Amino acid sequence: MASIEQRGENTYRIVVSVRKGNRFAKETKSIELSPNLTDKQKEKELKRLALLFEEDVKKGNYLDGEKITFADFTEIWLREYAEKELEPATLNPYKMRLEKRILPAIGHLKLTKIQPQHLISFYNNLTEEGIRLDISYLPTSEFLRLLENVNYSEIQAQTGLYRRIFTRLKQGKGIYLQNVEKLCEYFHIDKNDMNTFFVVKNPDEKLSAKTIRHHHNIISGILSTAVSWNLILYNPAQRVKLSSIVKAKSPEAKYYNDEQTADLLMSLADEPIKYVAILYLTIDTGLRLSEVAGLKWDMVDLDKKIIEVEEQRQYVSHYGIIEKGPKSECGLRRITISKTVSLVMVEYKKHQSEMKLKCGTAWYASDFVFTHDNGIPIFPNRPSVWFKGFIEKKGLPPITFHGLRHTNASILIAEGIDIVTLSKRLGHADKNVTLNTYSHVIESREKMMASKMDDFYERVKGAK
């Protein structure tokens, strides 16, 4: 039978003896009760917890926070919670950051021994140089000479590298370390001599404040689960003031101004109608890349100029292409499109119908809006890849495809659309997300309003 020992004013330890082979061993569990409970309520709750603990011990289901390491508990957390509750697009970066940084640093610590100072030391380490995992290496002229008379097919066969790696090298662009190591092995380059053939691009570049905060959120989430499972009394991550370590403002959203947007649209004159339609639609509606890729014709009413956003389609490494609904109900929304974009979409739909007739039985039947000329839905990341090459070719300022969503928001803010309406149109779950993301755009508009008041005062003076 379980026994209960009071350790502090509201803390207790439950002790259960269990037979292990020829001997008895004691399993203990520390708990903390709310100070708001009456003595009678405390007694009842202690009996309940003691009974549950005794049952778990006898069934072999008990996890001891004093004995289990953070790494071992993380494995259980992934299996019992994360893999069941989190989306692959969220889970994948969680696993990568756990494997590459978090577990090597604190995985060996017992859950009950983890203190805020352990986490502070880890976060401080993340602010240092040389921590990034995405460091790229630029080829030197010495290495480019090695590539002048080589058989690329032979290198591909022996290294498994894609052709685009060699294209990047010939253009003087960077590649990741694992690819550099394969090339060094093929060309018999000693690791000590690697600096002769490759140089690190931006060696002093550090992790962003957002990335460090993401590591903190992963750790805090795991430890919060440990608290709810009664393995530890409190979450040490919640006692860390991350703002004192990471002193950085959120980066401003990058977007095109009116003139740059006009240049972009003018540059689309001779481009494939599919990409013309994608860019016009994204600038007009602020759709996310995954929402563009997941759009189906039954969600589009060109006569009423309405789009129903109901599905996302995205590629997640190690999982493949995933089709799903939006993360929240706010992501399910109805968006009105402009007359201009409606006409572009009509033209694109006509082109798609012509291609369907041309392909005949070879046409791949699907209801997706954006497809290849044989009907196969485009790869979810394809518009982003195409857009990057397009703006480089046209000499336009570099922004990401997601920057077109920010461009849409900035245009609407400049035209006086209120934040609540804009937040709903963009599918944000909280209008504060919209406010924080576009605060600099809103601030700029505020200054413009002040300038208009100056114009008003000048007119008043002139009328006297």
N, C-alpha and C positions, 0 to 999 in steps of 0.2 A: 504494500500500500504506500501511496505517496505521502511524504511529509512536507510541511511548509515551514520555512524559516524566515522571519522578518529581518531584513538587512538594513533598511533605512526607514524613513518616515512613510514612504509609499512604495518601497521596493522590497521584493520578496524573492526567495529561492525555493524552488520545488525540487525535492530529491526523491528519486525512484531507484530502488535496488532491482537489478535484473540479473538472471543467471547467464553466465557466459562460460560454457563448458563446465568445468568442475568448481568454478568459483562464482562469487557474486560481485558485481561491479555497480558502482553508483553513477547514475546519469543525473545531471543537474540542469536546471533552466532558470535564468533570472528573468523576472517580470517587473513591470512598473505599472501601478494602478493610478487612475485619475484621482487627484486630491479632492475632487468634488463628490466622490462617493461617500455614503454614510457607512458606519461600521458594519451594519447588517449587509449592505450591498457589497462591501469589500469581502466579507466572509463568504457570501454566495458566489462571487466571481472567482475567488481563490479556489474554492472547491471545484468549480466548473473547469478552470484551467488545469488544476492538478489532475483531474480525471482524464481530460483530453491528453495531457502530457504522458500519463501512465499508459494509456492505450497506444499512443504513438511509439513509445519505447518498447512495449511488448510486441508490437507488430513490426518493429524494425524500421519504422518510418521517420524516426526522430533525427533531425539534423542539429548538431551541436555547434553553435556559433563560436565556441571557444576552441573547437578542434578543426573545423572546416576552413580551408583557405579561400581567399577571394576568387582565385582561379577556379577551384572546384565548384564553388557556389555559382560562379558565372556560367559554367557548363550546365548546371541544373536550371538556372534562370533562362538560358537560351532554349533549352529543350522544353521546359514546362510552361514558359510564358512567352518569350520573344517570338519564337518560331510559330506560335499559334495566334498571337495578337498583332504583330507588327507586319506591315506591308514589306514585300521584298526590297523595294526601293529604299526603305528606311533601314531594314535589317542588314542589308549588304554593307553599307558604310560602318554600321555598328560593329559588325564582325571584324572588318578590316582594322579599325582603330583599336579594338580590344586586342587583336592578335599582334599588331605591329608595335603598339606603344603602351597601352594600359596594363596588360597582363605581365609583360616583361618588367614593368616598374613596380607594381604593387600586388601582383598575382600571388606571391609567396606569403603574404601577410594573412594571419588568421582574422576572421571577420571582426571579432571582439577587440582585436588589437589595433585596428585601423583608427588612426587619430587624424584630426584636421591637419596637423603638421605634415603628415605623410603626403597628403593631397596637395598642400601648398608647395612642398618641395617638387612634386611631380609637375605641377602647373608652371612653376618657375623654370623648370627644365625645358618645358615646351616653348617658352619665350626666347630661348637661345637660338643662335645660328646653327645650321647644319642638321636641323630636326626634320625638315620637310622630306616626304617620301617621293615627291614628284619632281625631284631635281633632274634637269635634263643636261645632256652633255653635247657640246658643239664639236664638230670635226675640225681638226687643224688642217692646214695646207698639206702637211705631211701625210695625213690619212687620206685626203682626197686624191693624192698622187697614187696611193695604193689601189684606189678604185678605178683608175683610168683604164686599165687593161685586164679586167676581171670578167669571169663568166658568172653573171648574176644567178642564173639558174642553178649552177653548182653550189653557190653560197647558200641559196635558199634551201636547197635539198639537205645540206649539212647542218644548217643552223635553225631552220624552221622559221626564218624571218620573212615577213611579207615584203612584197615589192615596194610598197610605199615607204618602208624604212630607208631604202636606198635612194628613193626620190627625195626624201627629206634631207638626207646627207648631201646629195649633189647640190641641193639648194642652200646648203649651209645651215640647215635648221637642226635643232636639238633632238636627241633620242634618249630614252631612259636607260638607266644603268644596266638592267638585265640584258638589254639588246647590245650595249657596248661590250659587256663581258663575253657574249657569244661571238661577236666579231673579233675580239682580241684572241679568243681561243682559236678561231679559224685562221687568223693571220699569224698565229704564234707570237703574239705580243705579250711580253711579261707584264704582270700587274704593276711592277715598279716603274715600267716605262710608259704606262697608260697616259700619263700627263703630256707625253710628246705628241700623242695622236688625238687626244680629246681634252677639252677644257670645260669646266663646270660653268653653266649659264646661271648668272645671278647667284653666286655662292653665298652671299650675305642675306638672301631673302628669308624672312622668318614666317612662321605660321601666323595666320590672321587671328584677330581676337575672336572672330566668329568660330573658327575651328577649335581654338582652345576651349571656348565655352561649350562646344559640342562634346568634347571629351568629358568635361565636367558633368554635363547633363546625362551622359551614359553612365558614369560612375554613380551619380546621385540616384538615378533610376533603379540601378541594381541594388544599392544599399537600402533604398526605400522599400523594395520588395522584401529584403532581409528583415526589416523592421516589422512589416505587416505579417511576416511568417514567424515572428517572435524569436528570431535568431540573435538580434541585437536590440538594445533598448532605444537607441537613437541613431539617426543618420549623420555621421560626421561630416559628410559633404555639405549639409545644410548649415554647418557652422563655419564654412569658409567664405570669406568676403572676396569673391572673385574680382570685384571691381578694383580692389587694391593691387591686384596682380596684372590684370588685363585692363589697361587704361587706354581705350580706343573707342572712337565713335564708329557706329555702323557706317560702312562705305555707302556713298551716295549712288543711287541707281543711275546707270549710264544709259543715255537715250539720245535720239536725234532731235534737234530743234526744228522749227518750221522749215527753214531754208534747206537744211540737210535732208529732211524728209522729202521735200520737193525734188531735190537732186536724186534721191534714191528712186522715187517713182518714175522720174524721167528716164533713168538709166535702165528701166525694165522694158523699154520699147521693143527690143529684138530678142527678149528672153522667152523660153518656153512658157506657154500659157498656164501650165500647172503651177509654176513657181510665181508667176505674176499674180495668180489668184490667191496663193498662199500668203504672199507678202501683203497684198491689199487687205485681205481678210484679217490678218493678224494686227496690222496697224489700225484697222477700223474697229476691232472688237477687243483687242488685248488678250486674245486666247493664249493659253500656255501651249508649248510645243506638243505635249502629250494630248491636249484637247484637239489640236489641229489634226494630229495623226489619227485620233479616235473618232473624228466626225463622220457620220453616215448621212446618206441622202434623206432618210426618213426623219432626220433631225433638222432638215433645212426646208424652209418654205420661202422660195424666192418671190412668190407673188405677194405675200404679206411682209416680206423682208424680215423674217424672224429665224433665229437659230436657237435650237434647244441644246444646251450643253449637258449631256447625260453620260458620256463615257470618255475614258482616257486610255491611251494606248502608248506604252513605253517599253524600251528595252532596258533590262537590268542584267548586268554581268552575272554569269553563273545561273541565271534563271531563264533567260531568253525574253521573248516578247510577251508582255502581260497586258491583258485587257481587263479593265475594271471601271467601276463608277468612281466619281470624285471622292476625296477623303472625307468631306463633310457635306451636310445638306446644303450649305451655302454654295458649294461647287456646282450643284444642280441649279441651272438658271436659264432664263430666257433673255436673249440679247437681240435687240433690233439693229439691223445693219443699214448702212446708208444706201441711197439709190445708186451711187457710183459703184459700190462694191457688188450690189445686186446684179448690175449689168455685167461686171467682170465675171461673176460666178455663172451667169447665164451663158456667156461665151465659152467658159471652161467646160460646162456641162455639155454644150453642143459638141465641143472637140472630143470629149470622152465618148459620146454616143457615136461619133464618126469612127473612132478607133475600134469601138465594139463591133460595128458593122464590118470594118476592114478585117478584123481578126476572126470573125465568124465563130466556129466551134472551138477555136484556140483561146477564146476570151475567157479569162478567169473570173467567174461570177462572184462578186461580193458587193455589198452595199456601201463600202467606204467611199468617201468623196474623193480623196486624193490617192490616185493609183498610178502605176506605170502604164505605158501605152498598150499593155496586154491584159490589163485589169487587176494585176497583182497589187495589193496595197503597198504603199511606199514603206520603207523601213522607217520606224518612228524617228530616228535621229537624222534622216536624210535631209529635211529642210534646213537644219542647222548647219550641216556639212556644206550643202550647196550655197547657203547664204554667206558663209565665211569666204569661200572661193570667189563668189560674186562681188563682194565689196572690195576684196583685194584686187580683182581684175579691173574694177571701175575706179579704183583709187579713192573710195569713200572712207570716212573715218571708221576705225575699228570698233564695233560693238558686237555683242553676241545676239543670237536670234531672240533670246529672252529680252534683249534691249528694245525690241519692237513693241513688246507689251508695255514697257516703261514709256516708250514714245507715245503710245495711245493714251496712257494716263496723263502724261504731261500736256498733251494737246487738249484733253478734256478739262483739265484743271485751268489751263489758260483761257478756255472758253467759258469758265464760270460754273462748271458742273460741281454740285456740292459733294462733300466727301462721302456721305452716307450712300448716295446714288452710285457714285464711282465704286465704292467698296463692294456693293452688291453686283455691279456689272463685272468687276474683276473676279468675283467669287471668293473674296476674303471673308474668313469666319468672323473677323473682328475689325471694326473700322479703324482701330488703333494701329493695326498692321499697315493700313493704307496711309494713315497720318505719318507714321514713322518712316515708311519707305519713301514717301514723296514730300517730306517736310521742307526740303530745300526748294522744290518747285513751288510749293505753297508760299514759302517765305519770299521768293522772287516776285510772285504775283501780289503779295501784300505791299512790297516796295513800289510796284507799278501803280497800285491803288493810291498810295500816298502821293505819288507824282501827279496823278489825275486831280487830287485835291489841291495841289499847288496850282495847277492849270485853272481850277475853279476860282481860287482866290485872286489870281491875276486878272481873270475876267471881271470879277467883282470890283477890283481896283480900277479897271479900265472904264467901268460903267459910271463911276462917280464923277 
